[in-house]
Amino acid sequence: GGGGHRNAAGGTLEVPMDEAKGTLIRAVTEELDRA
């Protein structure tokens, strides 16, 4: 996570992207850990 949600206008695109990236990485990590 980064400091993207400091200002709503500037971080609008940054926050969801960061969150989506984190979710994707977490999913991949869990899959690899399972295998």
DSSP file (Angstrom, degrees, kcal/mol; ACC not computed):
  #  RESIDUE AA STRUCTURE BP1 BP2  ACC     N-H-->O    O-->H-N    N-H-->O    O-->H-N    TCO  KAPPA ALPHA  PHI   PSI    X-CA   Y-CA   Z-CA
    1    1 A G              0   0    0      0, 0.0     2,-0.2     0, 0.0    14,-0.0   0.000 360.0 360.0 360.0 141.0    0.0    0.0    0.0
    2    2 A G        -     0   0    0     12,-0.1     2,-1.5    13,-0.1     3,-0.4  -0.620 360.0 -89.2-119.3-179.2    1.1    3.5   -0.8
    3    3 A G  S    S+     0   0    0      1,-0.2     3,-0.4    -2,-0.2    12,-0.0  -0.465  78.3 124.3 -88.6  64.3    0.1    7.1    0.1
    4    4 A G    >   +     0   0    0     -2,-1.5     3,-0.6     1,-0.2    -1,-0.2   0.749  58.5  64.4 -94.6 -26.8   -2.4    7.5   -2.7
    5    5 A H  T 3   +     0   0    0     -3,-0.4     3,-0.2     1,-0.2    -1,-0.2  -0.030  66.9 107.0 -92.1  33.9   -5.5    8.3   -0.7
    6    6 A R  T 3  S+     0   0    0     -3,-0.4     2,-0.5     1,-0.3    -1,-0.2   0.944  92.4  21.0 -71.3 -48.4   -4.1   11.6    0.6
    7    7 A N  S <> S-     0   0    0     -3,-0.6     4,-2.8     1,-0.1    -1,-0.3  -0.987  76.2-141.3-122.8 128.8   -6.3   13.6   -1.8
    8    8 A A  H  > S+     0   0    0     -2,-0.5     4,-0.9     1,-0.2    -1,-0.1   0.857 100.3  53.4 -56.5 -39.1   -9.5   12.0   -3.2
    9    9 A A  H  4 S+     0   0    0      1,-0.2     3,-0.3     2,-0.2     4,-0.3   0.927 116.9  35.3 -64.8 -45.4   -9.0   13.6   -6.6
   10   10 A G  H  4 S+     0   0    0     -3,-0.2     4,-0.4     1,-0.2     3,-0.4   0.821 121.2  45.9 -79.8 -30.8   -5.4   12.4   -7.1
   11   11 A G  H  X S+     0   0    0     -4,-2.8     4,-2.9     1,-0.2    -1,-0.2   0.453  80.9  99.0 -94.2   0.9   -5.7    9.0   -5.4
   12   12 A T  T  < S+     0   0    0     -4,-0.9    -1,-0.2    -3,-0.3    -2,-0.1   0.903  96.7  30.3 -55.1 -44.3   -9.0    8.0   -7.1
   13   13 A L  T  > S+     0   0    0     -3,-0.4     4,-1.2    -4,-0.3    -1,-0.2   0.761 119.0  56.5 -85.9 -26.0   -7.2    5.8   -9.6
   14   14 A E  H  > S+     0   0    0     -4,-0.4     4,-2.5   -10,-0.2     5,-0.2   0.921 102.2  52.9 -74.0 -43.4   -4.3    5.0   -7.4
   15   15 A V  H  X S+     0   0    0     -4,-2.9     4,-2.6     1,-0.2     5,-0.2   0.949 110.6  43.8 -62.5 -53.2   -6.1    3.4   -4.5
   16   16 A P  H  > S+     0   0    0      0, 0.0     4,-2.9     0, 0.0     5,-0.2   0.896 114.4  51.6 -60.0 -39.1   -8.2    0.9   -6.5
   17   17 A M  H  X S+     0   0    0     -4,-1.2     4,-2.6     2,-0.2    -2,-0.2   0.933 111.3  46.7 -61.5 -46.0   -5.2   -0.1   -8.6
   18   18 A D  H  X S+     0   0    0     -4,-2.5     4,-2.3     1,-0.2    -1,-0.2   0.901 114.5  47.5 -63.0 -41.5   -3.1   -0.7   -5.5
   19   19 A E  H  X S+     0   0    0     -4,-2.6     4,-2.4    -5,-0.2    -2,-0.2   0.909 112.4  48.4 -67.6 -42.2   -5.8   -2.6   -3.8
   20   20 A A  H  X S+     0   0    0     -4,-2.9     4,-2.5    -5,-0.2    -2,-0.2   0.903 111.5  50.7 -64.1 -40.7   -6.4   -4.8   -6.9
   21   21 A K  H  X S+     0   0    0     -4,-2.6     4,-2.7    -5,-0.2     5,-0.2   0.920 110.6  49.1 -62.7 -43.9   -2.7   -5.4   -7.2
   22   22 A G  H  X S+     0   0    0     -4,-2.3     4,-2.4     1,-0.2    -1,-0.2   0.899 111.6  49.1 -62.9 -40.9   -2.5   -6.5   -3.6
   23   23 A T  H  X S+     0   0    0     -4,-2.4     4,-2.4     2,-0.2    -1,-0.2   0.910 112.2  48.4 -65.4 -41.7   -5.5   -8.8   -4.0
   24   24 A L  H  X S+     0   0    0     -4,-2.5     4,-2.6     2,-0.2     5,-0.2   0.932 112.4  47.8 -64.4 -46.6   -4.0  -10.4   -7.1
   25   25 A I  H  X S+     0   0    0     -4,-2.7     4,-2.7     1,-0.2    -1,-0.2   0.905 112.1  50.6 -61.0 -41.3   -0.6  -10.9   -5.5
   26   26 A R  H  X S+     0   0    0     -4,-2.4     4,-2.3    -5,-0.2    -1,-0.2   0.907 110.6  48.9 -64.1 -41.4   -2.2  -12.4   -2.4
   27   27 A A  H  X S+     0   0    0     -4,-2.4     4,-2.2     2,-0.2    -2,-0.2   0.924 113.2  46.5 -64.4 -44.5   -4.3  -14.8   -4.5
   28   28 A V  H  X S+     0   0    0     -4,-2.6     4,-2.6     1,-0.2     5,-0.2   0.911 111.5  51.9 -64.0 -42.4   -1.2  -15.9   -6.5
   29   29 A T  H  X S+     0   0    0     -4,-2.7     4,-2.4     1,-0.2    -1,-0.2   0.908 110.2  48.5 -61.5 -42.3    0.8  -16.3   -3.4
   30   30 A E  H  X S+     0   0    0     -4,-2.3     4,-2.1     2,-0.2    -1,-0.2   0.895 110.7  51.3 -65.3 -39.6   -1.9  -18.5   -1.8
   31   31 A E  H  X S+     0   0    0     -4,-2.2     4,-2.1     2,-0.2    -2,-0.2   0.923 112.6  45.2 -63.0 -44.6   -2.1  -20.6   -4.9
   32   32 A L  H  < S+     0   0    0     -4,-2.6    -1,-0.2     1,-0.2    -2,-0.2   0.877 112.4  51.9 -66.3 -37.5    1.7  -21.1   -5.0
   33   33 A D  H  < S+     0   0    0     -4,-2.4    -1,-0.2    -5,-0.2    -2,-0.2   0.855 109.6  50.1 -67.2 -34.5    1.7  -21.9   -1.3
   34   34 A R  H  <        0   0    0     -4,-2.1    -2,-0.2     1,-0.2    -1,-0.2   0.895 360.0 360.0 -70.4 -40.6   -1.1  -24.5   -1.8
   35   35 A A     <        0   0    0     -4,-2.1    -1,-0.2    -5,-0.2    -2,-0.2   0.469 360.0 360.0 -76.8 360.0    0.8  -26.2   -4.6
